[in-house]
Amino acid sequence: MAKAGSGNSCGSRAEKVSLPDVAWAEELAKLTWALAHPARVRIVRLLLQRDSCLCGEIVEAMPLAQSTVSQHLKILKESGLVQGEIDGPRVCYCIHPKAMQRLKQLVAEL
């Protein structure tokens, strides 16, 4: 650990801080907030392994109630990372590839 005044501490240099623009920051925050719960991370991992998945299949793979899984899917859909398509009485979910690519790009730019 660096000692204060040794030249290696966080505040040792007087550099001008450059913040990312608001739109970039808001977009990254929206996408990362969607992944800010372990259940949503697990759902995304499941969907990345498949082309699509019915809601019932997701519920079976999760140790959560159907209503809880549906709430997590709603958050993922609102973020744009996941798409849902109605197929009769069922809803089929999949990853939105462009949104996932954008998330990866934004994280890489941090």
C-alpha positions as a Markdown table, in Angstrom:
| # | Residue | x | y | z |
|---|---|---|---|---|
| 1 | Met | 0.0 | 0.0 | 0.0 |
| 2 | Ala | 1.3 | 3.4 | -0.9 |
| 3 | Lys | 2.1 | 5.9 | 1.8 |
| 4 | Ala | 0.6 | 9.4 | 1.7 |
| 5 | Gly | 3.0 | 11.8 | 0.0 |
| 6 | Ser | 5.0 | 9.0 | -1.7 |
| 7 | Gly | 3.8 | 10.0 | -5.1 |
| 8 | Asn | 1.8 | 6.8 | -5.6 |
| 9 | Ser | -1.4 | 7.7 | -3.8 |
| 10 | Cys | -4.7 | 8.4 | -5.6 |
| 11 | Gly | -4.5 | 12.1 | -5.0 |
| 12 | Ser | -0.9 | 12.8 | -5.7 |
| 13 | Arg | -1.3 | 14.3 | -9.1 |
| 14 | Ala | -3.3 | 17.4 | -9.9 |
| 15 | Glu | -4.9 | 16.3 | -13.2 |
| 16 | Lys | -7.9 | 17.7 | -14.8 |
| 17 | Val | -10.7 | 15.1 | -14.6 |
| 18 | Ser | -12.6 | 14.4 | -17.8 |
| 19 | Leu | -16.0 | 12.9 | -17.2 |
| 20 | Pro | -17.9 | 10.9 | -19.9 |
| 21 | Asp | -20.9 | 12.5 | -21.5 |
| 22 | Val | -24.2 | 12.1 | -19.8 |
| 23 | Ala | -25.8 | 10.0 | -22.5 |
| 24 | Trp | -22.9 | 7.5 | -22.4 |
| 25 | Ala | -23.1 | 7.3 | -18.6 |
| 26 | Glu | -26.9 | 6.9 | -18.5 |
| 27 | Glu | -26.8 | 4.1 | -21.2 |
| 28 | Leu | -24.1 | 2.2 | -19.3 |
| 29 | Ala | -25.9 | 2.7 | -16.0 |
| 30 | Lys | -29.2 | 1.4 | -17.5 |
| 31 | Leu | -27.6 | -1.7 | -18.9 |
| 32 | Thr | -25.5 | -2.5 | -15.9 |
| 33 | Trp | -28.3 | -1.9 | -13.4 |
| 34 | Ala | -30.3 | -4.6 | -15.3 |
| 35 | Leu | -27.5 | -7.1 | -14.3 |
| 36 | Ala | -27.2 | -5.8 | -10.7 |
| 37 | His | -29.0 | -8.9 | -9.3 |
| 38 | Pro | -27.6 | -12.4 | -9.3 |
| 39 | Ala | -30.9 | -13.9 | -10.6 |
| 40 | Arg | -30.8 | -11.6 | -13.6 |
| 41 | Val | -27.2 | -12.5 | -14.3 |
| 42 | Arg | -28.2 | -16.2 | -14.2 |
| 43 | Ile | -31.1 | -15.5 | -16.6 |
| 44 | Val | -28.8 | -13.7 | -19.0 |
| 45 | Arg | -26.3 | -16.5 | -18.9 |
| 46 | Leu | -29.0 | -19.1 | -19.5 |
| 47 | Leu | -30.3 | -17.1 | -22.5 |
| 48 | Leu | -26.8 | -16.6 | -23.9 |
| 49 | Gln | -26.5 | -20.4 | -24.1 |
| 50 | Arg | -29.7 | -20.8 | -26.1 |
| 51 | Asp | -31.3 | -19.1 | -29.1 |
| 52 | Ser | -34.5 | -18.6 | -27.1 |
| 53 | Cys | -36.2 | -19.9 | -24.0 |
| 54 | Leu | -39.8 | -20.0 | -22.8 |
| 55 | Cys | -40.6 | -18.4 | -19.5 |
| 56 | Gly | -41.5 | -21.8 | -18.0 |
| 57 | Glu | -38.1 | -23.1 | -18.9 |
| 58 | Ile | -36.4 | -20.2 | -17.2 |
| 59 | Val | -38.6 | -20.6 | -14.1 |
| 60 | Glu | -37.7 | -24.3 | -13.9 |
| 61 | Ala | -34.0 | -23.4 | -14.0 |
| 62 | Met | -34.2 | -20.9 | -11.2 |
| 63 | Pro | -34.8 | -21.5 | -7.5 |
| 64 | Leu | -37.4 | -18.7 | -7.5 |
| 65 | Ala | -41.2 | -18.3 | -7.8 |
| 66 | Gln | -42.6 | -17.7 | -11.3 |
| 67 | Ser | -43.7 | -14.2 | -10.3 |
| 68 | Thr | -40.2 | -13.3 | -9.1 |
| 69 | Val | -38.6 | -14.6 | -12.4 |
| 70 | Ser | -41.2 | -12.6 | -14.4 |
| 71 | Gln | -40.3 | -9.4 | -12.5 |
| 72 | His | -36.6 | -10.0 | -13.3 |
| 73 | Leu | -37.4 | -10.7 | -16.9 |
| 74 | Lys | -39.4 | -7.4 | -17.0 |
| 75 | Ile | -36.4 | -5.5 | -15.8 |
| 76 | Leu | -34.1 | -7.2 | -18.3 |
| 77 | Lys | -36.6 | -6.4 | -21.1 |
| 78 | Glu | -36.9 | -2.7 | -20.0 |
| 79 | Ser | -33.1 | -2.4 | -20.2 |
| 80 | Gly | -33.2 | -3.8 | -23.8 |
| 81 | Leu | -30.9 | -6.7 | -23.0 |
| 82 | Val | -33.7 | -9.2 | -23.4 |
| 83 | Gln | -36.5 | -9.4 | -25.9 |
| 84 | Gly | -39.8 | -11.2 | -25.3 |
| 85 | Glu | -42.1 | -12.5 | -28.0 |
| 86 | Ile | -45.6 | -13.8 | -27.3 |
| 87 | Asp | -46.1 | -17.3 | -28.8 |
| 88 | Gly | -49.8 | -18.1 | -28.1 |
| 89 | Pro | -50.2 | -18.4 | -24.3 |
| 90 | Arg | -46.5 | -18.4 | -23.7 |
| 91 | Val | -43.7 | -15.8 | -23.9 |
| 92 | Cys | -40.4 | -16.7 | -25.5 |
| 93 | Tyr | -37.3 | -14.7 | -24.4 |
| 94 | Cys | -34.0 | -14.2 | -26.0 |
| 95 | Ile | -30.9 | -12.0 | -25.7 |
| 96 | His | -31.0 | -8.8 | -27.8 |
| 97 | Pro | -27.6 | -9.2 | -29.6 |
| 98 | Lys | -27.1 | -5.5 | -30.4 |
| 99 | Ala | -27.8 | -4.5 | -26.8 |
| 100 | Met | -25.4 | -7.1 | -25.5 |
| 101 | Gln | -22.7 | -6.0 | -27.9 |
| 102 | Arg | -23.3 | -2.3 | -26.8 |
| 103 | Leu | -23.0 | -3.3 | -23.1 |
| 104 | Lys | -19.6 | -5.0 | -23.9 |
| 105 | Gln | -18.5 | -1.9 | -25.8 |
| 106 | Leu | -19.4 | 0.5 | -23.0 |
| 107 | Val | -17.7 | -1.6 | -20.3 |
| 108 | Ala | -14.6 | -1.9 | -22.4 |
| 109 | Glu | -14.5 | 1.9 | -22.7 |
| 110 | Leu | -14.4 | 2.3 | -18.9 |
